[in-house]
Amino acid sequence: MLTLKFIQENKDEVVKRLKVKRFDATEIVENIIALDNKRKSTQHEAETLQAEMNALSKEIGMLFKEGKAQEANEAKAKTAELKDSIKYLNAVLNDITTQLDSEVVKLPNLPHPSVPAGNSDEDNEVVKEGGVIKEIEGDKLPHWELIKKYDIIDFELGTKITGAGFPVYKGKGARLQRALINFFLDEGEKAGYNEVLPPIVVNEDSGFGTGQLPDKEGMMYHATADNLYLIPTAEVPVTNIYRDEVVKEEDLPFKNMAYTPCFRREAGSWGAHVRGLNRLHQFDKVEIVQIAHPEKSYEALEGMVAHVEGLVNKLGLPYRILRLCGGDISFTSALTFDFEVFSAAQERWLEVSSVSNFENYQANRLKCRYKGKDMKKPELVHTLNGSALALPRILAALLENNQTAEGIKIPEVLVPYCGFDMIK
């Protein structure tokens, strides 16, 4: 979330920049400033009374020693009145703080100056394209028909076991899925990322820290009996490793990655764009996360984008990189680049990765700071994350783009991982 100091000192800039995200912050900002001013004055009043009470408390003992009992008792009565007043002011202060917190979390992160204005994904800016779109000989089958033909993923069985959007991977389908996960993890290790295997359920503090809570769109699965949430992405547990931490400046950046299943209660809709692997409630993903120095976070973002580009290149998939516009960028992100791969049979682009810099927005929620040897007090870090990669649509594109009359050809980089070069 935005810091109170920044909002107070940059009121007009906050309102102006959030308009790029199609968010009118005028009323919320005015409320925040009014509440913050009220909080400061109330706190000052309470501290003044506390100082007066402390001084009187010291004076009472001296008055009794000097035999001035009446004056001492009058001072005791005064301290009782002050104590009640302080108690009341602290209650008011707690109420103001609660109101203030609820207003601040309503504000999205400020978009980076390079974020283009726009209303929806149709206004995103294509910044790069790569790879070659192949011509498929003969009939081009979409992946939902290919997986039936080769019996590698079973949607009906998943529906029987759990429900729609929970497929069962079988045989070479399961092995190919595992191959992709291991390939992504090995490539991440080469790029300097440390692998962690985090829990796939998190508490409220973790969900709040990365901005998934409050859950405005009802995307998260909630285990109500224990008040825990199934993770929508490994971003949540991995970033929360650093919640409530003050790290050493010389140790930055921290580069972590994790493979996890991910769970999203996305509302179902009809049509080819959500068929098969295009949209699932449970899916696998390798996530990369960085905790970076504020002065180097955009350099880190460039490196993460380059890493993801290297993955899709090695898989031989045609791709494009988009800079998300204000109307499509997430609530918490300052700048996001999406990766899309071309699906030959569906003849459309499929999103497979988002790589984002959150600047200090998540860090302020997480209370994650760094301190250098010459710094008087800790300052907020910057957090970044990216999919490297999300598997369902990568798998869909691989199946569709590599289909031949003999079967589905496996990309060369994956053959050592899965142990076969064709699905026949």
C-alpha positions in Angstrom: 0.0 0.0 0.0 1.0 3.6 -0.4 2.7 5.2 2.6 0.9 7.9 4.5 3.9 10.2 4.1 3.8 9.9 0.3 0.1 10.5 0.1 0.3 13.6 2.4 3.2 15.1 0.4 2.0 14.1 -3.1 -1.8 14.4 -2.9 -2.3 15.7 -6.4 0.2 13.3 -8.0 -1.5 10.3 -6.4 -4.9 11.4 -7.8 -3.4 12.2 -11.2 -1.4 9.0 -11.7 -4.2 6.7 -10.5 -6.4 8.0 -13.2 -4.2 6.1 -15.6 -5.5 3.0 -13.8 -9.0 4.3 -14.3 -9.3 4.9 -10.6 -10.8 8.1 -9.1 -8.9 8.5 -5.9 -10.0 12.1 -5.0 -12.4 11.3 -2.2 -10.3 8.5 -0.7 -7.2 10.7 -0.7 -9.1 13.5 1.0 -10.5 11.1 3.6 -7.0 9.7 4.3 -5.4 13.2 4.7 -8.2 14.3 7.1 -8.0 11.1 9.1 -4.2 11.2 9.3 -4.3 14.9 10.5 -6.9 13.9 13.1 -4.8 11.0 14.1 -1.7 13.2 14.6 -3.6 15.8 16.6 -5.2 13.2 18.8 -1.9 11.4 19.4 -0.3 14.8 20.3 -3.1 15.6 22.7 -2.8 12.1 24.4 1.0 12.5 24.6 0.7 16.0 26.1 -1.7 14.7 28.8 0.6 11.7 29.5 3.5 14.0 30.0 1.4 16.1 32.4 0.3 13.0 34.3 3.9 11.7 34.6 5.0 15.0 36.0 2.2 15.1 38.5 2.9 11.5 39.6 6.5 12.5 40.5 5.2 15.6 42.3 2.8 13.7 44.5 5.5 11.8 46.4 7.4 15.1 47.0 4.2 16.8 48.3 3.6 14.0 50.8 7.2 14.1 52.0 6.8 17.8 52.6 3.6 17.2 54.6 1.4 18.9 52.0 -1.3 16.2 52.1 -4.1 18.3 50.7 -2.1 19.4 47.7 -0.9 15.8 47.2 -4.5 14.5 47.2 -5.6 17.2 44.8 -2.8 16.2 42.5 -3.9 12.5 42.8 -7.4 13.5 41.8 -6.0 15.4 38.8 -4.0 12.4 37.7 -7.1 10.2 37.9 -8.9 12.7 35.6 -5.9 12.7 33.2 -5.8 8.9 33.2 -9.5 8.8 32.1 -8.9 11.4 29.4 -5.9 9.5 28.1 -7.9 6.3 28.0 -10.6 8.0 26.0 -8.1 9.6 23.6 -6.4 6.2 23.0 -9.8 4.7 22.2 -10.5 7.5 19.8 -7.0 7.0 18.3 -7.5 3.3 17.8 -10.8 4.0 16.0 -9.2 6.6 13.8 -6.3 4.3 13.0 -8.7 1.5 12.0 -10.6 3.9 9.7 -7.4 5.2 8.2 -6.1 1.7 7.5 -9.3 0.7 5.8 -9.1 3.8 3.5 -5.4 3.4 2.6 -5.8 -0.2 1.4 -8.5 1.0 -1.0 -5.8 2.8 -3.1 -4.1 0.8 -5.9 -0.4 1.1 -6.5 0.7 4.0 -8.6 1.5 3.0 -12.2 5.0 3.6 -13.5 5.2 6.6 -15.9 5.8 4.2 -18.8 2.4 2.5 -18.3 0.2 3.5 -21.3 -3.3 4.8 -20.8 -6.0 2.4 -21.9 -9.3 0.8 -20.9 -8.7 -3.0 -21.4 -6.3 -5.6 -22.7 -7.1 -4.4 -26.2 -5.0 -1.3 -25.4 -1.9 -3.1 -24.2 1.3 -2.2 -26.0 3.2 -4.9 -27.9 6.9 -4.2 -27.2 8.5 -7.2 -28.8 7.6 -10.3 -30.9 9.7 -13.4 -31.4 9.7 -16.9 -32.8 8.1 -18.2 -35.9 4.5 -19.1 -36.3 4.5 -22.5 -37.9 2.2 -23.7 -40.6 0.5 -26.9 -39.5 0.0 -29.4 -42.3 -3.4 -31.1 -42.5 -6.1 -30.7 -40.0 -5.2 -28.4 -37.0 -6.6 -29.9 -33.9 -7.0 -27.8 -30.7 -5.4 -29.2 -27.7 -8.6 -30.4 -26.1 -9.0 -32.8 -29.0 -5.3 -33.8 -29.1 -5.4 -34.8 -25.4 -8.3 -37.1 -26.1 -6.7 -38.5 -29.2 -3.5 -39.4 -27.3 -5.1 -40.0 -23.9 -2.8 -37.8 -22.0 -5.2 -35.6 -19.9 -8.6 -36.5 -18.6 -11.0 -33.7 -17.9 -14.0 -36.0 -17.3 -12.1 -37.9 -14.6 -11.1 -34.7 -12.9 -14.7 -33.6 -12.9 -15.7 -36.9 -11.3 -13.0 -36.6 -8.6 -13.4 -32.9 -7.8 -15.2 -30.8 -10.4 -14.7 -28.8 -13.6 -11.3 -27.2 -14.0 -9.4 -29.9 -12.1 -7.9 -32.2 -14.9 -6.1 -35.5 -14.4 -2.7 -35.7 -16.2 -2.0 -39.3 -17.4 1.0 -41.2 -18.8 3.0 -39.1 -21.2 0.9 -36.1 -20.3 1.9 -36.4 -16.6 5.6 -36.9 -17.6 5.5 -33.9 -20.0 4.1 -31.8 -17.2 6.8 -32.9 -14.8 9.4 -32.3 -17.5 8.3 -28.7 -17.9 8.4 -28.1 -14.2 11.9 -29.5 -13.9 13.1 -27.6 -17.0 11.8 -24.3 -15.6 13.4 -25.0 -12.2 16.8 -25.9 -13.7 16.8 -22.8 -15.8 15.9 -20.7 -12.8 18.8 -22.2 -10.9 21.1 -21.3 -13.7 19.8 -17.7 -13.5 20.7 -17.5 -9.8 17.3 -18.2 -8.2 17.3 -20.2 -5.0 14.6 -22.9 -5.0 12.1 -23.1 -2.1 9.2 -25.4 -1.5 6.6 -23.3 0.4 3.2 -24.2 1.9 0.3 -24.0 -0.5 -2.0 -22.6 2.1 -1.5 -19.3 3.8 -2.9 -17.2 6.7 -4.6 -13.8 6.5 -1.5 -11.9 7.2 0.3 -13.5 4.2 -2.7 -12.8 1.9 -2.8 -9.2 3.0 1.0 -8.7 2.7 1.0 -9.4 -1.0 -2.3 -7.7 -1.7 -4.5 -10.8 -2.4 -6.6 -9.8 0.7 -9.0 -8.2 1.0 -10.2 -10.6 -1.8 -12.2 -8.1 -3.9 -13.1 -10.6 -6.7 -13.6 -13.8 -4.7 -10.7 -15.5 -6.5 -9.2 -17.4 -3.5 -10.4 -20.7 -2.1 -11.0 -20.2 1.6 -10.7 -23.0 4.2 -13.1 -21.3 6.6 -12.7 -23.7 9.5 -9.0 -22.8 9.9 -9.3 -19.4 8.2 -6.5 -20.3 5.7 -6.4 -19.7 2.0 -5.2 -21.9 -0.9 -2.6 -19.9 -2.8 -3.4 -18.4 -6.2 0.3 -18.2 -6.9 3.6 -19.0 -5.2 4.2 -15.2 -5.1 2.2 -15.2 -1.8 4.2 -17.6 0.4 7.6 -16.8 -1.2 7.3 -13.0 -0.8 6.0 -13.5 2.7 9.2 -15.1 3.7 10.4 -11.5 4.2 7.3 -10.2 6.1 8.3 -8.2 9.2 12.0 -8.5 8.4 14.8 -5.9 8.2 17.3 -7.3 5.8 20.9 -6.1 5.3 21.4 -3.8 2.3 24.5 -5.7 1.2 22.4 -9.0 1.0 20.1 -7.6 -1.7 18.7 -8.8 -4.0 17.1 -12.0 -2.7 16.2 -14.2 -5.7 13.9 -17.1 -5.0 11.8 -19.5 -7.1 9.1 -22.1 -6.3 7.1 -24.7 -8.0 3.6 -25.0 -6.6 0.1 -25.9 -7.7 -2.1 -22.8 -7.8 -5.8 -22.4 -7.1 -8.2 -19.8 -8.4 -12.0 -19.6 -8.1 -12.3 -17.9 -11.5 -15.9 -17.6 -12.5 -16.7 -20.1 -15.3 -17.7 -18.9 -18.7 -18.4 -20.5 -22.1 -16.5 -20.5 -25.3 -13.3 -21.7 -26.8 -11.2 -19.1 -25.0 -11.8 -20.9 -21.7 -11.9 -24.5 -23.0 -9.5 -27.2 -22.1 -6.3 -25.9 -20.5 -7.1 -22.3 -21.3 -8.6 -21.7 -17.9 -8.4 -24.0 -14.8 -9.2 -23.8 -11.1 -6.0 -25.8 -10.3 -2.8 -25.5 -12.3 1.0 -25.8 -11.9 3.4 -22.9 -12.1 7.0 -22.0 -11.4 7.2 -18.5 -9.9 10.3 -16.3 -9.6 10.4 -13.6 -6.9 13.0 -10.9 -6.1 13.4 -8.7 -3.1 15.4 -5.8 -4.5 17.0 -2.5 -3.7 14.7 0.4 -4.7 17.5 1.8 -7.0 17.9 -1.5 -8.8 14.4 -2.9 -9.1 13.9 -1.9 -12.7 17.2 -3.4 -13.6 15.9 -6.6 -11.9 12.7 -6.4 -13.8 14.6 -6.3 -17.1 16.5 -9.4 -16.1 13.3 -11.2 -15.1 11.7 -10.4 -18.5 14.8 -11.6 -20.3 14.7 -14.8 -18.3 11.1 -15.6 -19.2 11.9 -14.7 -22.9 14.7 -17.2 -22.8 12.3 -20.0 -21.6 9.8 -19.5 -24.4 12.6 -19.2 -27.0 14.1 -22.5 -25.8 10.7 -24.1 -26.1 10.5 -22.9 -29.7 7.2 -21.0 -29.2 6.2 -17.9 -31.1 5.6 -15.2 -28.5 5.0 -11.5 -27.9 5.7 -9.3 -24.9 3.1 -6.7 -23.9 3.4 -3.7 -21.6 0.0 -3.6 -19.8 -2.0 -0.5 -20.0 -3.6 1.3 -17.0 -6.9 -0.4 -17.5 -5.4 -3.9 -17.5 -2.6 -3.7 -15.0 -3.2 -5.3 -11.5 -4.3 -3.4 -8.4 -0.8 -3.9 -6.8 1.5 -3.6 -9.7 3.5 -0.5 -10.8 4.6 -2.0 -14.2 3.8 -5.4 -15.7 4.9 -7.2 -18.8 2.8 -10.0 -20.1 4.1 -12.9 -22.2 1.7 -14.5 -24.8 2.5 -17.5 -27.0 0.7 -18.2 -30.2 -1.7 -21.2 -30.3 -1.6 -22.6 -33.8 -4.9 -24.5 -33.8 -6.9 -21.9 -31.9 -5.2 -19.1 -33.9 -5.0 -16.8 -30.9 -2.5 -15.6 -28.3 -2.5 -17.2 -24.9 -1.1 -15.4 -21.8 1.5 -17.6 -20.1 3.4 -15.1 -17.8 3.1 -11.8 -16.0 6.3 -10.2 -14.8 5.8 -7.2 -12.4 7.5 -4.7 -10.3 5.4 -3.7 -7.2 8.0 -1.1 -6.1 7.4 -0.6 -2.3 3.6 -1.2 -2.4 3.8 -4.8 -1.1 6.8 -4.1 1.1 4.8 -1.5 3.0 2.1 -4.1 3.7 4.7 -6.7 4.5 6.8 -4.3 6.7 9.8 -5.5 4.7 12.7 -3.1 4.9 16.4 -3.0 4.4 19.2 -1.1 6.3 22.7 -0.2 5.3 25.7 0.6 7.5 25.3 4.3 6.8 21.6 4.5 7.1 19.9 6.1 10.1 16.7 4.0 9.8 15.5 1.1 7.6 13.7 1.8 4.3 11.2 -0.2 2.3 12.5 -2.7 -0.3 11.0 -3.3 -3.7 9.3 -6.6 -4.6 9.0 -8.2 -8.0 7.6 -11.5 -9.3 6.9 -13.3 -12.5 5.6 -16.6 -13.9 8.4 -18.7 -15.2 6.2 -20.3 -16.4 2.5 -21.1 -15.9 2.1 -24.6 -17.4 -1.5 -25.0 -18.7 -1.3 -22.7 -21.7 2.3 -23.5 -22.4 1.3 -27.1 -22.6 -1.7 -26.2 -24.8 0.6 -24.3 -27.2 3.2 -27.0 -27.3 0.7 -29.6 -28.2 -1.0 -27.5 -30.9 2.2 -26.0 -32.4 4.1 -29.3 -32.6 1.4 -31.6 -33.9 2.3 -33.7 -37.0 0.8 -36.6 -38.9 3.0 -39.0 -36.8 2.2 -37.5 -33.5 3.2 -34.6 -31.2 6.9 -33.7 -31.4 8.5 -32.8 -28.1 10.9 -29.7 -28.1 14.5 -30.8 -28.0 15.2 -29.1 -24.6 12.5 -31.3 -22.9 13.5 -34.7 -24.3 16.1 -35.3 -21.6 13.5 -34.5 -19.0 10.6 -36.6 -20.3 12.5 -39.5 -21.9 10.7 -39.4 -25.2 10.7 -37.2 -28.3 7.2 -37.9 -29.6 3.7 -38.5 -28.3 2.2 -41.1 -30.7 
